[in-house]
Amino acid sequence: MLALGLFLLCTVPSGPRNIIRMISWIPLLGKEGLINSALGAAGVIDQPLDILLFSSLAVVIAYVTS
């Protein structure tokens, strides 16, 4: 029981910070995000790229920048 309490004491404070960091990538990598909008305006793509947000690429980007 003590081990569980110490584990929660150490891990819970960093949880909200990580969640906020992950959510903050949505305006950049989302379907209507900055990157898709810029690529669409430049004529590089015809429709938004799903791979930017819902893929392992997005996970790697989020982890590398954290």
Backbone as CSV, one residue per row, in Angstrom:
resi,resn,N_x,N_y,N_z,CA_x,CA_y,CA_z,C_x,C_y,C_z
1,MET,0.823,-1.193,0.000,0.000,0.000,0.000,0.870,1.261,0.000
2,LEU,1.942,1.221,0.768,2.851,2.367,0.814,3.514,2.586,-0.540
3,ALA,3.876,1.486,-1.209,4.517,1.595,-2.518,3.573,2.232,-3.537
4,LEU,2.309,1.855,-3.486,1.328,2.447,-4.399,1.169,3.937,-4.126
5,GLY,1.116,4.313,-2.872,1.004,5.724,-2.508,2.196,6.533,-2.982
6,LEU,3.391,5.995,-2.818,4.594,6.695,-3.291,4.626,6.788,-4.810
7,PHE,4.189,5.720,-5.478,4.127,5.739,-6.937,3.189,6.842,-7.424
8,LEU,2.000,6.915,-6.851,1.033,7.943,-7.247,1.543,9.342,-6.916
9,LEU,2.208,9.483,-5.794,2.758,10.781,-5.397,3.794,11.274,-6.404
10,CYS,4.522,10.347,-6.993,5.564,10.718,-7.954,5.051,10.891,-9.376
11,THR,4.025,10.156,-9.757,3.592,10.177,-11.158,2.411,11.096,-11.456
12,VAL,1.525,11.295,-10.527,0.322,12.090,-10.782,0.634,13.552,-11.125
13,PRO,1.590,14.211,-10.480,1.833,15.620,-10.832,2.291,15.846,-12.269
14,SER,2.939,14.870,-12.891,3.396,15.073,-14.261,2.322,14.732,-15.289
15,GLY,1.233,14.101,-14.894,0.175,13.706,-15.818,-0.482,14.861,-16.544
16,PRO,-1.007,15.856,-15.841,-1.666,16.968,-16.545,-0.731,17.729,-17.480
17,ARG,0.512,17.866,-17.114,1.462,18.581,-17.966,1.639,17.841,-19.294
18,ASN,1.746,16.518,-19.245,1.910,15.738,-20.471,0.654,15.772,-21.326
19,ILE,-0.498,15.732,-20.708,-1.758,15.783,-21.457,-1.907,17.122,-22.158
20,ILE,-1.592,18.198,-21.474,-1.670,19.537,-22.082,-0.691,19.643,-23.237
21,ARG,0.490,19.088,-23.080,1.489,19.133,-24.153,1.002,18.367,-25.382
22,MET,0.365,17.216,-25.172,-0.149,16.434,-26.301,-1.297,17.157,-26.997
23,ILE,-2.197,17.760,-26.229,-3.338,18.460,-26.809,-2.886,19.703,-27.579
24,SER,-1.788,20.297,-27.169,-1.330,21.520,-27.833,-0.834,21.274,-29.257
25,TRP,-0.600,20.033,-29.632,-0.180,19.728,-30.998,-1.346,19.709,-31.984
26,ILE,-2.573,19.620,-31.513,-3.732,19.525,-32.410,-3.858,20.745,-33.331
27,PRO,-3.683,21.977,-32.862,-3.786,23.109,-33.800,-2.720,23.110,-34.890
28,LEU,-1.631,22.440,-34.679,-0.594,22.384,-35.705,-0.750,21.188,-36.634
29,LEU,-1.048,20.022,-36.063,-1.061,18.785,-36.848,-2.446,18.313,-37.264
30,GLY,-3.500,18.972,-36.830,-4.863,18.544,-37.118,-5.247,18.715,-38.577
31,LYS,-6.446,18.210,-38.926,-6.921,18.309,-40.312,-7.054,19.757,-40.772
32,GLU,-7.444,20.631,-39.874,-7.547,22.049,-40.208,-6.439,22.841,-39.528
33,GLY,-5.343,22.169,-39.240,-4.231,22.779,-38.528,-3.357,23.645,-39.422
34,LEU,-2.363,24.206,-38.816,-1.473,25.135,-39.496,-0.701,24.473,-40.640
35,ILE,-0.197,23.287,-40.411,0.603,22.612,-41.443,-0.265,22.217,-42.638
36,ASN,-1.424,21.620,-42.382,-2.317,21.249,-43.486,-2.816,22.483,-44.228
37,SER,-3.101,23.551,-43.506,-3.556,24.786,-44.158,-2.468,25.377,-45.039
38,ALA,-1.234,25.371,-44.551,-0.124,25.917,-45.336,0.146,25.076,-46.576
39,LEU,0.113,23.756,-46.418,0.329,22.888,-47.578,-0.802,23.019,-48.591
40,GLY,-2.032,23.180,-48.122,-3.162,23.369,-49.029,-3.093,24.698,-49.754
41,ALA,-2.715,25.745,-49.039,-2.609,27.071,-49.661,-1.479,27.119,-50.687
42,ALA,-0.421,26.353,-50.441,0.697,26.316,-51.382,0.410,25.418,-52.582
43,GLY,-0.685,24.674,-52.530,-1.048,23.798,-53.627,-0.324,22.462,-53.613
44,VAL,0.304,22.130,-52.510,1.040,20.869,-52.418,0.089,19.690,-52.242
45,ILE,-0.995,19.896,-51.494,-1.968,18.821,-51.252,-3.359,19.300,-51.640
46,ASP,-4.223,18.341,-52.002,-5.600,18.664,-52.349,-6.545,18.494,-51.169
47,GLN,-6.241,17.540,-50.296,-7.063,17.304,-49.120,-6.152,17.135,-47.902
48,PRO,-6.677,17.386,-46.710,-5.844,17.328,-45.509,-5.221,15.948,-45.299
49,LEU,-4.032,15.952,-44.733,-3.309,14.720,-44.450,-3.675,14.221,-43.053
50,ASP,-4.193,13.000,-42.979,-4.521,12.402,-41.684,-3.275,11.912,-40.954
51,ILE,-2.223,11.639,-41.697,-1.024,11.054,-41.101,-0.337,12.014,-40.123
52,LEU,-0.623,13.283,-40.233,0.034,14.241,-39.350,-0.435,14.133,-37.909
53,LEU,-1.661,13.712,-37.671,-2.172,13.700,-36.302,-2.390,12.307,-35.750
54,PHE,-2.943,11.411,-36.516,-3.302,10.082,-36.017,-2.356,9.028,-36.543
55,SER,-1.092,9.105,-36.148,-0.106,8.140,-36.614,1.064,8.069,-35.646
56,SER,1.938,7.141,-35.930,3.144,7.034,-35.109,4.067,8.226,-35.353
57,LEU,3.967,8.850,-36.517,4.745,10.062,-36.781,4.401,11.167,-35.786
58,ALA,3.120,11.337,-35.495,2.703,12.346,-34.533,3.208,12.026,-33.129
59,VAL,3.241,10.746,-32.787,3.757,10.342,-31.482,5.233,10.660,-31.376
60,VAL,5.973,10.377,-32.418,7.408,10.658,-32.415,7.651,12.165,-32.313
61,ILE,6.913,12.963,-33.047,7.060,14.418,-32.982,6.786,14.928,-31.580
62,ALA,5.728,14.436,-30.963,5.365,14.871,-29.616,6.418,14.472,-28.585
63,TYR,6.951,13.263,-28.712,7.965,12.810,-27.759,9.301,13.518,-27.953
64,VAL,9.681,13.759,-29.189,10.967,14.405,-29.452,10.984,15.827,-28.922
65,THR,9.892,16.507,-29.011,9.842,17.902,-28.580,9.547,18.076,-27.109
66,SER,9.274,17.005,-26.386,8.942,17.161,-24.965,10.148,17.151,-24.075
